[in-house]
Amino acid sequence: MANNRINKYIGAIALGAVLVAVPSCTDTWDDHYNYDPAQGTTLTLWDVIKDNPNFSRFVNIAKKAKYYKDNTHEVSTYTYEDILKGSQVNTIWIPDNSALTEEEYQKWSNVGR
């Protein structure tokens, strides 16, 4: 008898959880592809990065580093700057200037040449 009562409580809790969870589900995954500048900033990720003096080394490297490593692509001169200037959503981790020694910075600065 006690098991039946416990089962009813568990069932009621589970049903309540489902009723709360189902209406809160929305399909917003592709909303960022339909960006409307009227609803927010018109700055690109690149605009935010290049204006921060703590990221100047990263900015210089991203301007030179080629996105494609070969010349078989239609736009073989595409750099990481071009990617970050685009409207596509990106997530990146940027090292600040103190994260690279001068030697490392010089090495990475020559990557795109």
N, C-alpha and C positions, 0 to 999 in steps of 0.2 A: 504494500500500500504506500509506504514511504517512497519507494522507488518511482512509482507512478507520479507522485506529486513532484519529485525532483525532476523527472523527465518533462513534465508539463512546464516547469519553470525554465528549464534549459531551452525547451522549444519556444517559449514565449520570448525569451531573451534573444535567441537566434533570429526569430521572425522580426523582432523589433530592430535588430541590427541591420537586417536586409532592407527593411522599409526605410531606414534612415540612409543607408548607403546608396541605394539605387537612384533616387532622385538627384543625388549630388554628383553622379557621374556625368561628365560632359566630354564631348570630343573637341578639345581645343588644340590638339597636337599641331595642326597645320596653320593655326592662326598667325604665327610669326611670319609665314610666307606672304600673307596678305597685309603687309605693313601699310598703315595709313599715317602719313606724317602729321595729319591734323590731330591725331590722337596722342602724339608723343614727340620726342626729339627727332631731329633730322640728322643728328650726328651719327657717323659710322663708328665702328670700333676703332678704326685707324685714327679718326679725329681725336678721340679721347686719349689714345696712347701717345700720339706724336706731340700732344700739347703738355705732356707730363715730363719735366726735365729729368726725373728719376729713371726714365726708360729710354734715354737718348741712345745708349749703346744698342739696345734691342732694335730701335727704330732704324739706325744706320745699317744694321745687319739685315733686317727684313726688307729694306729697299734694294739690297743687292742679291739676296738669296733667291735663286730661281725655284719656282714651284715645280716645274718639270725638269728632269735631269737630262733629257735628250731633246733633239730637235725635230722629232717626228710629230709633235703636237701642233695643232693649228696656231696656237699662241705660245711659242716656245720661250718668249721673253717674259712670260708671266712671273711676277715675283710674289712673295708673301705680302708685300704692301698691297698689291692688287686684290688679293684674297680678303684682306682686312678692310679694304675700302668698299667691298661689295655689300649687297643688301642681305646676303645669306647670314643666318645666325651662326656664330662661332663661339666656342669657349676655349680660351687659351690661358696658360700660366706664363707670365712674363717675369723674367729675372730683372731685378733692378740693377742699376749700374754697379753696385758694390758686389754683386754675385759673380762678376767676371773679373779675373785679373787682367792686367794690361796685355799680357802675353796671349791669354785666351781670346780677348777681344780682337786683337790683331789677327789671330788665326781665323776666327769666324768672320771677320770683315772681308777676308779674301776669298771666301767660299763661292760667291757668285761670279767671280771674274773669270 
